[in-house]
Structures are given as C-alpha cells and as structure tokens.
C-alpha cells in the first residue's frame, strides 16, 4: 500500500512537530511548512494527498493559501482541513466557502483529526479525484479538463506512458513500481512548473499513463525535457547490473528468457490545431495513437 503524503502547515513548532511524529507513526509521509508561502512552494514541488492548514500564519493567512490552491489547476483537487483556534461560525463558513473539505478547532483530539484525514483522502480517491499512488488528479478531474479544453483553441495535450513499466514491476515488485509512479509525478510537476504555466494540468490516467495539458507554445519544450530527463533519471530505479547492461532479463510465458529495454517515456501530442475534435474520447484516442508511434 502506497503511503499517503500529508503537508502540515503550522507555525507553532510544538504542534507541527507533534503532528509530524504522530502521522509518521501512522504510516504517512509527512512534510511541514511553517509559512503559507512555503506551503504553496512545497505543494508545487510534490503534491500532497491532503493539507492540514492552520489559518493564523506569519505571512499570508490560511484562507489566502486555500484560495491560491483552489484557483490553480494543478492543486485545486487537494483536500484541505483547516486547523485553527477560532470557533466562530463566520470563520468556519469562510473556510468552507473557499473549498475547504473540513474544519477542526484547537485544542483538538488527535484521533478525531486522524479520522478526518482518513475520510477526506478516502473520499477523494472514491470519487476518482486523485490517484492513491501519485496524488495526481485522475478519473473525473481529467474528464473535466478535457471538456474544458475542447471548447477552447489554445491547448496541447501530451499522452505520456512509461515504456516497459510492466516488466519492471514484475521483476522488481509493486513497491519499487509505485516508487516509479511517484517519481514520474514529481518529475512532471517540476518540469511543468519550470517550462509551463500555472494553468497547466497534470493528471494520472491510471497505471503507467499520465497526461499533461499545456499551451501550444510550451508543449514542444515540455515534451523534449520529459523525454530526456525521465530517460536519464529513471535509471536510478534499477540495480547496477541492469543499468550497465542496458536491459533486464525476464522469462516470457513460454518459459524463455528475453531482454527487455529499460524504461523510457513514450509521448504523443495533439493540439487544437491538429483536428476539430467533437468528443473528448477523440482527443485521448488520437493522442494515444500518436504516442504509440513514438515507441
């Protein structure tokens, strides 16, 4: 089971440290940010599955952090639980109006917070909002983005598949394979953050398949960077011998040994200028067809 990632945004060190130790002991990957600006930066670098967000912060308040998260295409899906000393009805309503998923008041029961965190993450995954391994938008959120772009004329979609992922999974195991998916999600976020725009979208369509929606002006540079960096940096997931020989040796269904190339990125790109798309399925099918010709 993949670990869920939490981001604790709290300027009180005693509280943040207590939450970090507690949730790490519950099997979560936990990161901490004492300031709102730092929380936004950490979220861009490595999407958490959920954010526990204090309202009173030393730079920008939690409401503003939540507002920025909700207005960014890449972070709008992340569940947020507000953590605050305030217990006024107006404060709760303001948080919920901004799109917070829940609200808990200090002093709080740590077991209650744990249950709220579990429920919010489970709800997001159950409603096909996020992939449990990568933390990226999936299912319905991807479909929503496809419906959005089909009505516009300045977009390009990248269909990205990790070539030879399944043989790697069979040889190295599902834990190592899940690490590859998390690596790919982090790499895509980093590249799109550097080469794209805040309105670009990154999704995990399932398995070894990701999508990026960007502008036609930026797509070529993003595609080329993903091809190069993923091909180079994914090598760290192999042992020394496999890296040196440039392949892994597996046994096929006939009981014969065969050499399988190391993982790489296969990418198909389509844009609004390629075709007059009438249905979102046409976009994904054409992108997949282009990607298959990319190897």
Sine and cosine of phi, psi and omega as CSV:
sin_phi,cos_phi,sin_psi,cos_psi,sin_omega,cos_omega
0.00,0.00,0.78,-0.62,-0.01,-1.00
-0.94,0.35,0.59,-0.81,0.06,-1.00
-0.96,0.27,0.66,-0.75,0.12,-0.99
-1.00,0.08,0.59,-0.81,-0.03,-1.00
-0.99,-0.17,0.78,-0.62,0.07,-1.00
-0.93,-0.38,0.60,-0.80,0.17,-0.98
-0.90,-0.44,0.88,-0.48,0.03,-1.00
-0.99,-0.15,0.89,-0.46,0.00,-1.00
-0.95,-0.32,0.98,-0.19,-0.14,-0.99
-0.40,-0.92,0.79,-0.62,-0.04,-1.00
-1.00,0.01,-0.19,0.98,0.07,-1.00
-0.99,0.11,0.93,-0.37,-0.11,-0.99
-0.88,0.48,-0.64,0.77,-0.04,-1.00
-0.88,0.48,-0.67,0.74,0.00,-1.00
-0.94,0.33,-0.73,0.68,-0.04,-1.00
-0.90,0.43,-0.62,0.78,0.01,-1.00
-0.93,0.37,-0.63,0.78,0.04,-1.00
-0.89,0.46,-0.69,0.72,0.01,-1.00
-0.92,0.39,-0.63,0.78,0.02,-1.00
-0.88,0.47,-0.74,0.67,-0.02,-1.00
-0.91,0.41,-0.67,0.74,-0.05,-1.00
-0.91,0.42,-0.77,0.63,-0.07,-1.00
-0.95,0.31,-0.52,0.86,0.12,-0.99
-0.88,0.47,-0.62,0.79,0.06,-1.00
-0.93,0.37,-0.33,0.94,0.06,-1.00
-1.00,0.01,0.04,1.00,0.06,-1.00
0.99,-0.12,0.15,0.99,0.03,-1.00
-1.00,0.01,0.45,-0.89,0.25,-0.97
-1.00,0.03,0.83,-0.56,-0.15,-0.99
-0.85,-0.53,0.76,-0.65,0.14,-0.99
-0.85,-0.52,0.43,-0.90,-0.08,-1.00
-0.78,-0.62,0.66,-0.75,0.11,-0.99
-0.74,-0.67,0.83,-0.56,-0.01,-1.00
-1.00,0.09,-0.15,0.99,-0.05,-1.00
-0.75,-0.67,0.44,-0.90,0.00,-1.00
-0.90,0.43,-0.65,0.76,0.00,-1.00
-0.90,0.45,-0.63,0.77,0.04,-1.00
-0.91,0.41,-0.58,0.81,0.03,-1.00
-0.89,0.45,-0.68,0.73,0.01,-1.00
-0.90,0.43,-0.63,0.77,0.02,-1.00
-0.92,0.39,-0.72,0.70,0.01,-1.00
-0.89,0.46,-0.61,0.80,0.00,-1.00
-0.91,0.42,-0.64,0.77,0.04,-1.00
-0.91,0.42,-0.60,0.80,-0.07,-1.00
-0.96,0.29,-0.61,0.79,-0.09,-1.00
-0.45,-0.89,0.99,-0.16,-0.11,-0.99
-0.85,0.53,0.84,-0.55,0.11,-0.99
-0.99,0.14,0.35,-0.94,0.10,-1.00
-0.98,0.21,-0.39,0.92,0.01,-1.00
-0.35,-0.94,0.51,-0.86,0.03,-1.00
-0.86,-0.51,0.82,-0.58,0.18,-0.98
-1.00,-0.09,0.91,-0.42,-0.25,-0.97
-0.85,-0.53,0.90,-0.43,0.10,-0.99
-0.96,0.29,0.59,-0.81,0.00,-1.00
-0.99,0.17,-0.66,0.75,-0.06,-1.00
-1.00,0.02,0.97,-0.23,0.00,-1.00
-0.84,-0.54,0.38,-0.93,-0.12,-0.99
-0.96,0.28,-0.32,0.95,-0.02,-1.00
-0.94,-0.35,-0.98,0.21,0.10,-1.00
-0.94,-0.35,0.55,-0.83,-0.08,-1.00
-0.98,0.22,0.20,-0.98,-0.05,-1.00
-0.88,0.47,-0.52,0.86,0.04,-1.00
-0.87,0.49,-0.69,0.73,-0.01,-1.00
-0.93,0.37,-0.62,0.79,0.06,-1.00
-0.87,0.50,-0.73,0.68,0.00,-1.00
-0.89,0.46,-0.65,0.76,0.01,-1.00
-0.88,0.48,-0.69,0.72,0.01,-1.00
-0.91,0.41,-0.62,0.78,0.04,-1.00
-0.89,0.45,-0.68,0.73,-0.08,-1.00
-0.96,0.28,-0.40,0.92,-0.01,-1.00
-1.00,-0.05,-0.04,1.00,0.07,-1.00
-0.99,-0.13,0.76,-0.65,-0.03,-1.00
-0.85,0.53,-0.58,0.81,-0.12,-0.99
-0.99,0.13,-0.25,0.97,-0.07,-1.00
-0.83,-0.56,0.00,1.00,-0.12,-0.99
-0.91,0.41,-0.33,0.94,-0.08,-1.00
-1.00,0.03,-0.18,0.98,-0.15,-0.99
-0.96,0.27,0.81,-0.58,0.05,-1.00
-0.89,0.46,0.63,-0.78,-0.01,-1.00
-0.80,-0.60,0.77,-0.63,0.14,-0.99
-0.91,-0.41,0.88,-0.47,0.03,-1.00
-0.97,0.24,0.66,-0.75,0.03,-1.00
-0.82,-0.57,0.87,-0.49,-0.12,-0.99
-0.44,-0.90,0.32,-0.95,0.09,-1.00
-1.00,0.06,-0.24,0.97,-0.03,-1.00
-0.98,0.22,0.56,-0.83,0.02,-1.00
-0.72,-0.69,0.48,0.88,0.00,-1.00
-1.00,0.06,0.61,-0.79,0.00,-1.00
-0.85,0.53,-0.64,0.77,-0.03,-1.00
-0.90,0.45,-0.59,0.81,0.02,-1.00
-0.92,0.38,-0.66,0.75,0.03,-1.00
-0.89,0.45,-0.69,0.73,-0.01,-1.00
-0.90,0.44,-0.64,0.77,0.01,-1.00
-0.88,0.48,-0.68,0.73,0.02,-1.00
-0.89,0.45,-0.68,0.73,-0.02,-1.00
-0.93,0.36,-0.57,0.82,0.05,-1.00
-0.90,0.44,-0.50,0.86,0.02,-1.00
-0.98,0.19,-0.10,0.99,0.04,-1.00
0.98,-0.22,0.23,0.97,0.07,-1.00
-0.91,0.42,0.54,-0.84,-0.03,-1.00
-1.00,0.03,-0.40,0.92,-0.02,-1.00
-0.29,-0.96,0.09,-1.00,-0.15,-0.99
-0.45,-0.89,0.80,-0.60,0.03,-1.00
-0.70,-0.72,0.63,-0.77,-0.14,-0.99
-0.97,-0.26,0.69,-0.73,0.11,-0.99
-0.96,0.28,0.55,-0.83,-0.16,0.99
-0.95,0.32,0.61,-0.79,-0.11,-0.99
-0.88,-0.47,0.33,-0.95,0.09,-1.00
-1.00,0.04,0.87,-0.49,-0.08,-1.00
-0.88,0.48,-0.56,0.83,0.04,-1.00
-0.93,0.38,-0.61,0.80,0.05,-1.00
-0.91,0.42,-0.69,0.73,0.03,-1.00
-0.88,0.48,-0.65,0.76,0.02,-1.00
-0.86,0.52,-0.70,0.71,0.00,-1.00
-0.91,0.42,-0.62,0.78,0.03,-1.00
-0.91,0.42,-0.64,0.77,0.05,-1.00
-0.89,0.45,-0.75,0.66,0.00,-1.00
-0.85,0.52,-0.70,0.71,-0.05,-1.00
-0.92,0.40,-0.65,0.76,-0.02,-1.00
-0.91,0.41,-0.68,0.74,0.02,-1.00
-0.92,0.40,-0.70,0.71,0.00,-1.00
-0.88,0.47,-0.63,0.78,0.01,-1.00
-0.90,0.43,-0.68,0.74,0.01,-1.00
-0.89,0.46,-0.66,0.76,0.00,-1.00
-0.96,0.29,-0.62,0.78,-0.01,-1.00
-0.90,0.43,-0.58,0.82,-0.01,-1.00
-1.00,0.04,0.22,0.97,0.02,-1.00
0.85,0.53,0.65,0.76,0.05,-1.00
-1.00,-0.01,-0.58,0.82,-0.03,-1.00
-0.66,-0.75,0.47,-0.88,0.12,-0.99
-0.99,0.11,0.74,-0.67,-0.08,-1.00
-0.92,0.40,-0.36,0.93,-0.02,-1.00
-1.00,0.03,-0.74,0.67,-0.08,-1.00
-1.00,-0.01,-0.42,0.91,-0.11,-0.99
0.98,0.20,0.04,1.00,0.00,-1.00
-0.99,0.15,0.39,-0.92,0.10,-1.00
-0.85,0.53,0.56,-0.83,0.01,-1.00
-0.61,-0.79,-0.10,-1.00,0.15,-0.99
0.66,0.75,-0.91,-0.40,-0.11,-0.99
-0.88,0.47,-0.58,0.81,-0.01,-1.00
-0.92,0.39,-0.58,0.82,0.07,-1.00
-0.91,0.41,-0.70,0.71,0.02,-1.00
-0.87,0.49,-0.63,0.78,0.03,-1.00
-0.87,0.49,-0.67,0.74,0.01,-1.00
-0.92,0.38,-0.61,0.79,0.03,-1.00
-0.91,0.42,-0.64,0.77,0.04,-1.00
-0.92,0.40,-0.52,0.85,0.03,-1.00
-0.93,0.37,-0.74,0.67,-0.11,-0.99
-0.96,0.28,-0.43,0.90,-0.05,-1.00
-0.91,0.42,-0.30,0.95,0.03,-1.00
-1.00,-0.09,0.02,1.00,-0.02,-1.00
-0.87,-0.50,0.04,-1.00,-0.10,-0.99
-0.77,-0.64,0.14,0.99,0.03,-1.00
-0.81,-0.59,0.95,0.30,0.00,-1.00
-0.54,-0.84,0.39,-0.92,0.13,-0.99
-0.63,-0.78,0.67,-0.74,-0.02,-1.00
-0.90,-0.43,0.75,-0.67,0.08,-1.00
-0.96,-0.27,0.83,-0.56,0.15,-0.99
-0.99,-0.14,0.91,-0.41,-0.12,-0.99
-0.90,-0.43,0.81,-0.59,0.07,-1.00
-0.81,-0.59,0.65,-0.76,0.06,-1.00
-1.00,0.10,0.97,-0.24,-0.02,-1.00
-0.88,0.47,0.65,-0.76,0.09,-1.00
0.91,0.42,0.44,0.90,0.04,-1.00
-0.93,0.36,-0.67,0.74,-0.08,-1.00
-0.90,0.44,-0.71,0.71,0.08,-1.00
-0.87,0.49,-0.60,0.80,0.07,-1.00
-0.87,0.49,-0.71,0.71,-0.01,-1.00
-0.88,0.48,-0.67,0.74,-0.01,-1.00
-0.92,0.39,-0.55,0.83,-0.06,-1.00
-0.99,0.11,-0.65,0.76,-0.12,-0.99
-0.98,-0.19,-0.28,0.96,0.03,-1.00
0.98,-0.18,0.30,-0.95,-0.11,-0.99
-0.95,0.32,-0.47,0.88,0.01,-1.00
-0.91,0.43,-0.74,0.67,0.04,-1.00
-0.90,0.43,-0.60,0.80,-0.01,-1.00
-0.92,0.39,-0.64,0.77,0.06,-1.00
-0.90,0.43,-0.57,0.82,0.07,-1.00
-0.87,0.49,-0.60,0.80,0.03,-1.00
-0.90,0.43,-0.66,0.75,0.01,-1.00
-0.91,0.42,-0.66,0.75,0.05,-1.00
-0.91,0.42,-0.65,0.76,0.06,-1.00
-0.86,0.51,-0.72,0.70,-0.02,-1.00
-0.89,0.46,-0.66,0.76,0.02,-1.00
-0.89,0.45,-0.70,0.72,0.03,-1.00
-0.90,0.44,-0.66,0.75,-0.01,-1.00
-0.90,0.43,-0.70,0.72,0.02,-1.00
-0.88,0.47,-0.68,0.74,0.04,-1.00
-0.87,0.50,-0.68,0.73,-0.02,-1.00
-0.90,0.43,-0.69,0.72,-0.05,-1.00
-0.94,0.35,-0.70,0.71,0.00,-1.00
-0.92,0.40,-0.58,0.81,0.05,-1.00
-0.88,0.47,-0.59,0.81,-0.05,-1.00
-1.00,0.10,-0.65,0.76,-0.15,-0.99
-0.97,-0.24,-0.25,0.97,-0.10,-1.00
-0.95,-0.32,-0.53,-0.85,-0.01,-1.00
-0.79,-0.61,0.28,-0.96,0.02,-1.00
-0.88,0.47,-0.34,0.94,-0.02,-1.00
-1.00,0.02,-0.05,1.00,0.03,-1.00
-0.92,0.38,0.44,-0.90,-0.08,-1.00
-0.85,-0.53,0.67,-0.74,0.08,-1.00
-0.83,-0.56,0.79,-0.61,-0.01,-1.00
-0.75,-0.66,0.38,-0.92,0.06,-1.00
-0.92,-0.40,0.98,-0.22,-0.10,-0.99
-0.97,0.26,-0.22,0.97,0.01,-1.00
0.77,-0.64,0.56,-0.83,0.02,-1.00
0.85,0.53,-0.81,-0.59,-0.04,-1.00
-0.99,-0.15,0.36,0.93,-0.13,-0.99
-0.91,-0.41,0.82,-0.57,0.02,-1.00
-0.83,-0.56,0.36,-0.93,0.13,-0.99
-0.75,-0.66,0.50,-0.87,0.12,-0.99
-0.76,-0.65,0.76,-0.65,0.10,-0.99
-0.93,-0.38,0.85,-0.52,-0.05,-1.00
-0.64,-0.77,-0.28,-0.96,0.04,-1.00
-1.00,-0.08,0.34,-0.94,0.02,-1.00
-0.90,0.44,-0.51,0.86,-0.01,-1.00
-0.93,0.37,-0.53,0.85,-0.11,-0.99
-0.99,-0.14,-0.25,0.97,-0.21,-0.98
-0.90,0.43,-0.61,0.80,-0.06,-1.00
-0.90,0.44,-0.69,0.72,-0.01,-1.00
-0.93,0.36,-0.64,0.77,0.04,-1.00
-0.89,0.45,-0.72,0.69,0.00,-1.00
-0.86,0.51,-0.75,0.66,-0.04,-1.00
-0.89,0.45,-0.65,0.76,-0.01,-1.00
-0.92,0.40,-0.66,0.75,0.03,-1.00
-0.89,0.46,-0.70,0.71,-0.01,-1.00
-0.85,0.53,-0.73,0.68,-0.07,-1.00
-0.95,0.32,-0.79,0.61,-0.12,-0.99
-0.94,0.35,-0.67,0.74,0.00,-1.00
-0.90,0.44,-0.66,0.75,0.01,-1.00
-0.88,0.47,-0.56,0.83,-0.01,-1.00
-0.99,0.12,-0.74,0.67,-0.17,-0.99
-0.98,0.18,-0.35,0.94,0.01,-1.00
-0.95,0.32,-0.26,0.97,0.00,-1.00
-0.89,0.46,-0.42,0.91,-0.02,-1.00
-0.92,0.40,-0.23,0.97,0.00,-1.00
-1.00,0.09,-0.11,0.99,0.04,-1.00
-0.99,-0.17,0.37,-0.93,0.12,-0.99
-0.98,0.22,0.19,-0.98,-0.11,-0.99
-0.85,0.52,-0.68,0.74,-0.07,-1.00
-0.90,0.43,-0.70,0.71,0.00,-1.00
-0.91,0.41,-0.63,0.78,0.05,-1.00
-0.89,0.46,-0.67,0.74,-0.04,-1.00
-0.91,0.41,-0.66,0.75,-0.05,-1.00
-1.00,0.09,-0.22,0.97,0.10,-1.00
0.98,0.20,0.26,0.97,0.05,-1.00
-0.28,-0.96,0.21,-0.98,0.16,-0.99
-0.92,-0.40,0.50,-0.86,-0.01,-1.00
-0.98,-0.22,0.86,-0.51,-0.02,-1.00
-0.83,-0.55,0.16,-0.99,0.06,-1.00
-0.93,-0.37,0.82,-0.57,-0.03,-1.00
-0.99,0.15,-0.03,-1.00,-0.06,-1.00
-0.89,0.45,-0.39,0.92,0.00,-1.00
-1.00,0.05,0.05,1.00,0.00,-1.00
0.99,0.14,0.22,0.97,-0.02,-1.00
-0.98,-0.17,0.58,-0.82,0.04,-1.00
-0.99,0.17,0.63,-0.78,0.06,-1.00
-0.58,-0.82,0.47,-0.88,0.00,-1.00
-1.00,-0.07,0.79,-0.61,-0.01,-1.00
-0.93,-0.37,0.78,-0.63,0.01,-1.00
-0.86,0.51,0.35,-0.94,0.07,-1.00
-0.95,0.31,0.34,-0.94,-0.08,-1.00
-0.90,0.43,0.52,-0.86,0.05,-1.00
-0.46,-0.89,0.04,-1.00,-0.02,-1.00
-0.98,-0.22,0.83,-0.56,0.22,-0.98
-0.99,-0.17,0.80,-0.61,-0.13,-0.99
-0.75,-0.66,0.78,-0.63,0.15,-0.99
-0.91,-0.42,0.68,-0.73,-0.04,-1.00
-0.84,-0.55,0.75,-0.66,0.17,-0.99
-0.75,-0.66,0.42,-0.91,0.01,-1.00
-0.61,-0.79,0.14,-0.99,-0.03,-1.00
-0.88,0.47,-0.41,0.91,-0.03,-1.00
-0.99,0.13,-0.19,0.98,-0.05,-1.00
-0.97,0.22,-0.56,0.83,-0.20,-0.98
-0.23,-0.97,0.44,-0.90,0.08,-1.00
-1.00,0.00,1.00,-0.06,-0.09,-1.00
-0.97,0.23,0.74,-0.67,0.01,-1.00
-0.98,-0.22,-0.25,0.97,-0.10,-1.00
-0.52,-0.85,0.55,-0.84,-0.03,-1.00
-0.90,0.43,-0.45,0.89,0.04,-1.00
-0.91,0.41,-0.52,0.85,0.05,-1.00
-0.90,0.44,-0.60,0.80,0.01,-1.00
-0.89,0.45,-0.78,0.62,-0.07,-1.00
-0.93,0.37,-0.59,0.81,0.00,-1.00
-0.93,0.37,-0.66,0.75,0.01,-1.00
-0.93,0.37,-0.64,0.77,0.02,-1.00
-0.89,0.45,-0.65,0.76,0.02,-1.00
-0.91,0.42,-0.61,0.79,0.02,-1.00
-0.91,0.42,-0.68,0.73,0.05,-1.00
-0.89,0.45,-0.67,0.75,0.00,-1.00
-0.89,0.45,-0.63,0.78,0.01,-1.00
-0.89,0.46,-0.53,0.84,0.05,-1.00
-0.97,0.26,-0.25,0.97,0.04,-1.00
-0.99,0.14,-0.16,0.99,-0.01,-1.00
1.00,0.05,0.00,0.00,0.00,0.00
